[in-house]
Amino acid sequence: MLSIVKNSPFKIKDFFRAGSERSGNIKKNIVLSFAFKCGNILISLLFVPLTIDFVSPKQYGIWLTLSSLVAWLSFFDIGFGNGLRNKFAEAVALNKVKLARIYVSTTYAILSVIIGLVLILFLTINPFLNWTVILNAPGDSASALSRLALLVFLFFCLQFVLQLITTIATANQQPAKSSAINFYGNLLSFVIIYILTKTTQGNLMLLGLISNGVTVIVLIVASLILFRGEYKKYAPSFNFIRLRYARNLTSMGIKFFIVQIAAVILFQCDNIIIAQLFGPEEVIPYNIVYRYFGVVTMVASIIMTPFWSAFTDAWHKKDIAWIKTSIGKLQKLWLLSTVMTAVFLLISQFAFRVWLGDRIQVSFALSFFMAINVLVITWNMIFVQFLNGIGKIKLQLYSGIIGTLLTIPLTYIMACRFQLVGVVIASCALGLTNTCWTYLQYKKIVENKATGIWNK
């Protein structure tokens, strides 16, 4: 036993050193990301009952719906974030530091201009928007909701640009840093709201100020620390803004933009449809189940996120053997995620009682179909990481366009027929359409048999 204890540090070191430098870096980031994201998961779960008690179930439902609407503003990224992720990783892989800094500086500049114009537009039209109708909220809250929407939008605009630091960290094959930034923001928000529940009366304005304001502060601090330290050679600068390089970012970015639109509609329109059909209170059980099984998705994301930029690096260095080996390992891990999901499903009703008490009731049917949806999402995630990393996303683009056209009508029809369960069934159906072609495209590419749209 004493020998095992003495030798364990060396075994841990051997685990991280085994394989290529790229594999070792992935292992380190997975372990660190896992630690931070486990903290995020715990905070996220604790945040739900805390927030419901801080405001009220109806107000919390309104908050979730408004947050979903604001998330649609990520459209204005126009794919520059993901374009930067690939181009930055490519430049670093080829040891082109100046080019990497040009991409960073140009992206910051362009997104700042875009979101500035969007902010001006919103300030102009917000006084004319009827938020009580949009959120299906009580009519006497129109003025308060207008102010809340303005507050949330202002903070989102700041986050829109500032969160590029997390994109750079992930592109630099250091997603653990991105996870750390999110963790500290969530932790600080949780602590402040917990203190306020003991000292003051809760309201939506206060919730919006803390939830979004703290995130902005943490992103500013993280940007200053990293760009003055480890990422100093990549720090954005007016002297490195080259608008002609925007074409390099958007050639890939526009495709990512369309795929991103599909993803946002697929994952964010559900709250809005539920709020309109059944009222904002019904958004809560849907989000409860989404967060609960989202633990599985988050664990899968922790493991898979580092592979995007690693696949970019391996592809440009023509290391196909490493790519095949990595995909094989991810498929085996997916099998483990099915076991985890099954366990989560079996104990779901007990878990909800422990987690929320009698605040919210959740049906087993809703949990069952959300579990299926999670398995579909995590399977597709394996091959999407590879395809995104090497920039072969045209088929994903067409699939996203078709999915975008089908999502809202299909979700609406299924929701009318099966209530909340129908919303999840619609998501499952749309996700299943992607399971075959993502795997097939991966196989064609690594076996050098991809032609036409399969190779674009």
N, C-alpha and C positions, 0 to 999 in steps of 0.2 A: 504493500500500500504506500509506504514511504517513498519507494522508488517511482511509483506512478505519479505521486505529487511532485517529486523533484523533476521528473522528465516532462510533465505536462506543458510547461512554457515552451519547451523546445518543439513539442508536437504541434502546438499552436503556430509557432513560427514556420515550421515545415509546411503546414496547411496553406499559409499565405504565400510561401515561396514556391510551392509546387506549381508546375506549368509555366506558361509564358508570363512576361511582365504584365501584359494586358489582362490575363486571367487573374493574376495576383491583385491587381488594382481593382478589378471587379469584385473580388471576394472582400477586400477591405471596405469598399463602399457599400456592399450589401450588408455587412455586419453593422457598420455605423448607421446606415440608413434604417436598418431594422430597429436599432435602439431608439433613434429619434422618432420614427413613425409609430412605434409601439406607444411612445409617449403621446403622439398625436391622436392615436386611436382612443387611448384612455380618456384624454381631454375631450375629444369629440363626443364620446359616449356620455361623459359626465355633464357636458355642456347642455344636452337636451333637457333633462329634468330641471337643471339650474335655470335655464332660460325660460322654460314654461312657468316656473315659480316666480321668476323676476318680472315677467309681463303677464300674459294669460294665454291659454290655448289659442283663442281667436287671433290675438295679436301676434303670437308666434307663427301661426299659419300665414298671416299677412306678410310677416318678415321673410319667411321662406319663399313665398311667391315673388316678392319684390326682388330678393336676391337672385332668383332665377332670371327675372327680366333683365337685371343689370348684367348678368353673365353673358347675355346676348351681345353686349357691347364689345366682347372680345373679337367679334367679326372685324372690327376696325384694325385689328392687327394685320389683316390682309396677308397672313402667312409669313410676315417678316420674322417673327419669333422662331418658327421652325426652320425657315430659310437660314437664319443666323446660326441655328444649332448645327445644321449640316455643314454649312460653309466654314464656320469657325473650326469645327472638328477636323474638316479636311485640311484647312490651312495649318493647324497645329500638327497634324499627322505628317505633313510635308515640311515641317519646321519653317514655315513662313510667318514669322511673328508680326512683321509690319502689316501683312495682308490681313491677319487675324484682327489687328487693332483697327484697321480701316473698316472691316465689316462691323465691328462693335460700334465704332463712332458713327458710322453711317446709319445703322439701325436705330440708335438712340435719337439721332437727329430727325429721321423721317417719322418715327412713331411719336415724337414730341409734337411735331407739326400737325400730324393727323389728329391726335387726341385733343390738341388745342382747338382745332376747327370744330371737332365734334362737341366739345364743351360749350363753345359759343353757340352752336346750333341748339343744344339742349337748354341753355339759359334763355334762349329766345322763345322756345315752344313750351317749356314747362308750365308757365302760368295758364296756358290754354288746355292742359291735359286734365282730364277728370279721373283722378287716381282711385276714387271710390268705385267707379265702373270697371276700370282696368283690373283692380284687385278684388272686385266683388266684396267690398268692405262697407261698413255702415256709412250712411250719407253724411252724418255730422262730423266725420273725421277728414273731410276733403282738405282743409287747410293744413292740418298736421301731417297728412300723408304727402302733400306737395313739398313741404319742408324736408320731410324725411327722404323723399326721393332725390331732392337736390343735394342733401348731405351725402347720401350714399354714392351718388353719381360723381361728386367732386372727389371723394376719396378713391373711387374706382379709377378715375382718370390718372391720379397720382400713381396708384398701383400698376396701372397699365404700362407705364414706362419703367418704374423702379424695379418691377419684378424681372426685368431682363437680366439682372445679376444672377438669378436662379437658373435662367436658361444658359448663361455662360458657364456656370459651375457644372451643370449637367453635360454640356457639350465638351467640357474639359475632362470628362470622365470622372467627375467628383460630385455625383448627385447627393452624396451625404451632406455636403455643405448646403445644398438646396433644402434638404429635409431638416437640417438644423435651424435654418432661418424660419421655416414654417412652424417648427416646434416652439421656438422662443416667442414668436408672435402669438400663437394659440395659448401658450402657458400664461403669458402676461395678461391677455384678454380675460382668460378664465379667472385668474387671481383677482383682477380688478372688479369683475362682475360679481364674484363671490362676496367680496367685501361690501359692495353696494347693496347686495340682497340683505345684508345685516344692518345697514345704516340708512337706507333711503328707499323711497317708493320707486319702483321700476317703471319705465316707459320706453316706447320704441325709439325716440330720438336719442336717449341715453345709450340704448343698446347699439344703435347704428354708429354713434360717435366712438364708442369703445371698440367694437368689433372691427371697424374699418380704420380708425385712427391709429390704433396700436400697430396694426399691420404695416401701415405707411412708415411709422417711426422705426420699426425693426428693419424694414427694407432700406431705409436711408442709412442707418447705422451699419448694416451689413455691407452696403455698397462702399461706404467710406473706408471701412476696415480692409476689405478685399482689394479695392482699387488703389489703396495706398500701400498695400503689402504684397501679398502673393500674386495678385493679378495686375500689378502696376504696369507691366509691359503691355497689357491689353486695355488699359484704362481709356475710356472715351475722351476724345479731345477734338476741339474745333479744327485743329491743324490736320486731323486725319479723316475728316469728313470728305468723302468722294462720292458724289451723287451718281457718277457713271457706274459705280459698283452696285447700285441699287438693282440694276438689271440682273446681276448674278444672284442676288438674294431673291428677287421676285420670280425669276425663271422657275425656281423650285417653290418659292413662297406662294405664288398664286395657286398652284396645285394644292399645297398644304392648306391654303385659305379655304378652298372649296370643301376639302375633307373636314376642316375644322368647323365650318358652317353645319355640315351634316352631323358632326358629333354634338355640337351645342344644341341643335334642334332635337336630336335623339334623346339627349339626357336632361335638357332643361324645359322642354315644352310640356312635359308631364305635369309639373307643378301648376302651370298656368291653366291647362285643360281641367285638372282636378278642381282648382279654385273656382273656375267658371261654372262647371257642371254641378259640383257638390258643396261649394263653399270653402273658405280658407281653412276651416278646422279639419277638413278631410285631407288636407295636404300633409298633416302631421303623421298619421299612421303610415302613409306611403314613405315618408322620409325616415321614419323610425326603422322600417324594414330595410330601406336602402342603406342606411348607416350601419345597421347591424351586419348585414351580409357584405357591406362595403369593407369590413375588416379583412375578408378573404381577398377581395380585389386589391386592397392596399398592400397586403403581404406579397401578392403576386407582382404588384407594381414595384415594390422595393427590390425584388429580385431581378425583374426584367428591365427596369429603367436604365441601369448602367450599360446594358447591351446595345442600346440604340447607337451611341457614339462609338462604342467598341466595334460594332459591325461596320460603321463608317471607316474606322481605322483599318480593320482587317481587310475590307473590300479594296481599299486603295493600295494596300500592300499585297493584295492577291493571296491572302491566307484563307483559302476556301476550306481547307481541312479544319481549321479552328472554328469556322462558322458552322460547319456540319456538326462537329462535336458539341458545340454550345447549344444548338437547337435541340439536339438529342437529349441533353441534360434538362433543358427547359420543359420538354415534353414529359419527362419522368416526374419533374416537380409538379406539373399540372395534375398528374394522377394523384399526387399527395393532396393537392388542393381540393379534389373531388371528395376525398375522405373528410377533410376539414369542413367542407361545406355541408356534407351529410350530417356530421356531428352537430354543427350549428343549427341545422334544421330540426333535428330531433329534440334539442334542448331549448328551442326558440321560445316556446310559450313560458317555460320556467324563467328563461333569461329576461324576457320582457317584464315579468312580474317583479323580479329582483331589481331590475334597472329602473322601471318607471312606476312601480306600485300599481295603483288603480287609476292613474292619471289618464292613460290612453289604452284602448283595447285594439289588439291586432289579430286578424284572422289567420289560421294556419294556412289556408289556401293562398293568401297573399305571400306568406313566407315561402311556400313551396315553389311558386313560380319565380319569385325573386332569386331563389337558390339556383334554379335552372338558368336564369338570365346571367348570373354571376359566372357559372361554368362556361357559358358561351363566350362571355366577354374575355375571360382569362385565356381561353384557348386561342381566340383570334389575336390577343395581345402578343403572343409568342411570335407570330409571323409578321404582324404589323410592325413590331420593333425592327425586324430585319429589313423589311421593305422600305420603311421610312429612313432607316440608317443609310441605305444605298441609293435612295432617291428614286426607286422604281414604284411610283405611286399613281400612275395614270389609271390603272384598273380600279384602284381604290377610289380615285376621283370619280369615275363613272358610277361606281357602286354607291358612293356618297350622294351623288346627284339624284339617283333613283330613290335611295333611302329617304332623302329630304322631301321628295315629292309625295312619298307614301306615308311618312311618319305621322303627320298631323291628322289626315283623314282616317288612317287605320287606327290610331290611338283613340280618336273621337268615337268611331264606330264600336270598337271593343269596349270602351269605357261605358258607353250607353247600354251595351248588352250585358257586361259582367261587372259593372261598377269599378272599384279600384283594382281588382284582380285583372280586369281587361286591359288596363294600362300596362301592366307588366307583361301580359301575354303578347301584346303588340310589340314590345321591346324584344322579347324572345324571338318572335317570328322574324323581325328585321335582322337581328343578330345572326340567326341561323343561316340566312342567305349568304353570309360572308365566310362561313366556316370552311367551305370546300375550296373556293377560288384562292383564298390566301395561302393555304397549304400547297395547292397545285402550282401557284406561281413561284413559291419558294423552291419547290422541287425542280421546276424547269430551269430556274436561274442557276442554282448551284450545280446542276448537271449539264450546264451550258447548252440547254435545248430550248431556251426561251426565244421566241421570235414574235414580231408584231407587237401587239399591245401587252403581251406577257413580259416584254423586255423594256417597257417604257415607264 
